[in-house]
């Protein structure tokens, strides 16, 4: 049965590698950026529902502005601009001899992100070090054989001066299941179960525990605690830290 379950969440790692050249490892990455102040104030929140609407909307818009400016810089092949708004720069774009390859990555980033709309990102989770914006999950039919639940999601970091930097994003993060050999009413329940994120850190519980992966070696990350946002206690949420590059 496991081989019938497609963990489409894994697509976010593929997209991240394509856009940012990231390695999916749990390790801190030094900031390799120019300081660009977004004139934000320190706002510590834990869930979308516990944040006052006006504060939530302000923080969400500030983060979205960073994302939008990043895409515009990528579209214009403005590497200095991209660097100023990125938590980390890909090795390709950090190499002055790979300008053409870096331009291709910037084209890809713009292509992936250009159709994302601020109004759709109604979920915001944040604290003093990170921000996650996401859309609600939506159901999709993929051909006649597969059903998926997907969402758009964007990860940001914040430094000590409250500068917001883009870490990674995915316009279609989620899960997909083949209809084959699965009872229809069980299929919907399985999809919902596979999108549960108990600690609201950006990683579904099934990904944190590697449940559903046919081969343990295919697990995209270290096993973390789905009931605890920051398993190792270093201040970075598990769903954010997984994208840091050594």
JOZI-V16276 format. One record per helix or strand of 2 or more residues. SS is the DSSP state (helix for helix, strand for strand). FROM is the first residue (numbers start at 1). LEN is the number of residues. If there is no record, write none. Layout:
{{SS:FROM:LEN} {SS:FROM:LEN}}
This chain:
{{helix:2:3} {strand:5:2} {helix:8:13} {helix:53:23} {helix:79:6} {helix:91:4} {helix:99:15} {helix:118:3} {strand:123:4} {strand:130:5} {strand:138:5} {strand:146:13} {strand:164:15} {helix:184:11} {helix:205:4} {helix:216:3} {helix:238:4}}
